[in-house]
Amino acid sequence: MKLYEIASARSGDKNDICNIGVMAKKPEDYPFIKTYLTSEKVKEHFKELIKGKVERYEWDAIESLNFVCHNALDGGASRSMRMDTLGKNFASHLLMMDVVNPETGIKQQ
């Protein structure tokens, strides 16, 4: 399955840093998301787009995670030569991640 089936997300940017907030759609999905969605998996999903570290912050009270992605915007909006120089689309990109179905344990695509 895709992450968007159990979570929603928002992202934004400041200079060369992008942050991505991931929120569970249902409280019962949050423990799986919290266990599965690590900083390493986020960095791997974005491959060469994120050149720096990815830090993860947990906000259990609202069943959410926040990922701060350093060196993710090729210098930032006014410096980058990328087609999309902002971090607004990172949330949509992350939600397309394939995840292991928590009920079956099978990776679905």
Residue, then its C-alpha position, 0 to 999 in steps of 0.5 A: m500500500k501507499l503511505y497516503e492510505i494511512a496518513s496525510a502530510r504537509s511540507g514547507d521550506k526555509n532556505d535549503i531546509c524542507n520540513i515534512g509533517v506526517m499525520a496518521k489518518k486514524p489513531e490506530d495507524y500511528p504506532f505503525i507509522k511511528t515504527y515504520l517511517t524512520s529518518e533513514k527511510v525518508k532520506e532513502h525515498f528521496k534519494e539524491l534530492i536530500k543531500g544532508k541529514v534528516e531529523r525526525y521529531e515525534w508529536d504523539a499527542i496529535e499522532s504526527l511526525n515531523f521530518v526536517c530535511h537539510n540540504a534538500l532544496d539545492g540551495g533554496a528557491s532563489r539559488s536552485m536550478r531545479m524545476d521545483t525549487l520549493g519544498k511544497n511538493f515533498a509531502s506529496h512525494l513522501l505520501m507515494m512511498d510504498v509501505v508494508n501493510p500492517e495487517t498482512g506484513i506484505k509490501q504492496q505497490 
